[in-house]
Amino acid sequence: MKSHPIFARAWDLVVRLGGRTEMEHRQELVRGLRGTVLEIGAGTGINLALYGPGVRVVAVEPEPTMARRAASRSRRARASASVLRGVAEHLPFRDDAFDAVVACYVLCSVADPPRALAELRRVLRPGGEVRIYEHVRSSRPRAARVQDLVTPLWHRCGCNCHPNRDTVGALCSAGFQVEVRPASYGPPAPVRPRVLGVARPRP
Ligand SMILES: C[S@@+](CC[C@H](N)C(=O)[O-])C[C@H]1O[C@@H](n2cnc3c(N)ncnc32)[C@H](O)[C@@H]1O
C-alpha cells in the first residue's frame, strides 16, 4: 500500500474531534469480546486501549506510520496486543483462527472488499462474529450522489477511503447476516451515515 504519512499524523486529531460520542461508539464496538481477536486496518491503534485484559488482539495495518503508532500503543494496552503490517485481503493466519474480527472505518478503504470479506470469513471460527463500526453509503439519493461526486478526490487524500461504499450490502453479498444500528453524530459530511453492530457468517 502507498504510504499516507500526513493522513496518518492527522488521524488521531480527526478521531479526537469526534469527542465522547466517537469514543463511546468504539467502546461499544469491542465490548464483551473475549479470546483471540483480529482488528483489521487498526490505524494508529486507538482501539487497543479499549480491549479488556483477558483478550489477545492481533492488529493488522498496512500503512507504515499508522502501524508504528499502533505498535507503540500496543505496549500500553491492557490486553495482550501485537501489530503486524498487512492487508485484509491477504491475512497471514490459518482458517478459524479468531473468535472475533473488528472492522472500524476500514471496509471503506480496503482495495478489494469481496476478497477482504472472504478472508474475514475464512479466519473467523465457526460461531465467531465480525464487529463493525463503519460509515456507509447514504440511503438518501441526493446525499449518495454527493458521496459519489467526492469519492474520486477523497480516496486519494484519506488512505483510500470511499465514502460511497455500500458496506452493509457488501457484507450481505459475502454471506454475512448483519445487525447494525445507526451511529451517526455531528454535522452532515460525506462520511455519514455511520453504523455500529455485528455481522455473523450465514451457515
Ligand atoms: C480511516 S483509517 C481507520 C483506522 C482505525 N481503524 C481507526 O478507526 O482508528 C482506515 C485504515 O484502513 C487501513 N487500510 C487501508 N487499506 C487497507 C487494507 N487493504 N487492509 C487493511 N487495512 C487497510 C488504512 O491504512 C487505515 O489505517
The ligand as an SDF file (V2000), in Angstrom:
LIG
                    3D

 27 29  0  0  0  0  0  0  0  0999 V2000
   -9.8060    5.7260    8.4190 C   0  0  0  0  0  0  0  0  0  0  0  0
   -8.4780    4.7430    8.9120 S   0  0  0  0  0  0  0  0  0  0  0  0
   -9.1470    3.9270   10.3350 C   0  0  0  0  0  0  0  0  0  0  0  0
   -8.0960    3.4530   11.2830 C   0  0  0  0  0  0  0  0  0  0  0  0
   -8.6100    2.6880   12.5030 C   0  0  0  0  0  0  0  0  0  0  0  0
   -9.3730    1.5250   12.1150 N   0  0  0  0  0  0  0  0  0  0  0  0
   -9.4310    3.5660   13.3910 C   0  0  0  0  0  0  0  0  0  0  0  0
  -10.6510    3.5350   13.2740 O   0  0  0  0  0  0  0  0  0  0  0  0
   -8.8570    4.3270   14.1740 O   0  0  0  0  0  0  0  0  0  0  0  0
   -8.5250    3.4730    7.6710 C   0  0  0  0  0  0  0  0  0  0  0  0
   -7.4680    2.4200    7.8770 C   0  0  0  0  0  0  0  0  0  0  0  0
   -7.5990    1.3600    6.9410 O   0  0  0  0  0  0  0  0  0  0  0  0
   -6.3150    0.9570    6.5630 C   0  0  0  0  0  0  0  0  0  0  0  0
   -6.3770    0.1950    5.3000 N   0  0  0  0  0  0  0  0  0  0  0  0
   -6.4240    0.6750    4.0470 C   0  0  0  0  0  0  0  0  0  0  0  0
   -6.4290   -0.3420    3.1600 N   0  0  0  0  0  0  0  0  0  0  0  0
   -6.3980   -1.4830    3.8960 C   0  0  0  0  0  0  0  0  0  0  0  0
   -6.3700   -2.8650    3.5720 C   0  0  0  0  0  0  0  0  0  0  0  0
   -6.4140   -3.2730    2.2990 N   0  0  0  0  0  0  0  0  0  0  0  0
   -6.3150   -3.7680    4.5630 N   0  0  0  0  0  0  0  0  0  0  0  0
   -6.2990   -3.3550    5.8610 C   0  0  0  0  0  0  0  0  0  0  0  0
   -6.3180   -2.0680    6.2320 N   0  0  0  0  0  0  0  0  0  0  0  0
   -6.3670   -1.1430    5.2650 C   0  0  0  0  0  0  0  0  0  0  0  0
   -5.5580    2.2580    6.4520 C   0  0  0  0  0  0  0  0  0  0  0  0
   -4.1670    2.0920    6.4200 O   0  0  0  0  0  0  0  0  0  0  0  0
   -6.0570    2.9780    7.6960 C   0  0  0  0  0  0  0  0  0  0  0  0
   -5.3090    2.6580    8.8290 O   0  0  0  0  0  0  0  0  0  0  0  0
  1  2  1  0
  2  3  1  0
  2 10  1  0
  3  4  1  0
  4  5  1  0
  5  6  1  0
  5  7  1  0
  7  8  2  0
  7  9  1  0
 10 11  1  0
 11 12  1  0
 11 26  1  0
 12 13  1  0
 13 14  1  0
 13 24  1  0
 14 15  1  0
 14 23  1  0
 15 16  2  0
 16 17  1  0
 17 18  1  0
 17 23  2  0
 18 19  1  0
 18 20  2  0
 20 21  1  0
 21 22  2  0
 22 23  1  0
 24 25  1  0
 24 26  1  0
 26 27  1  0
M  CHG  2   2   1   9  -1
M  END
$$$$
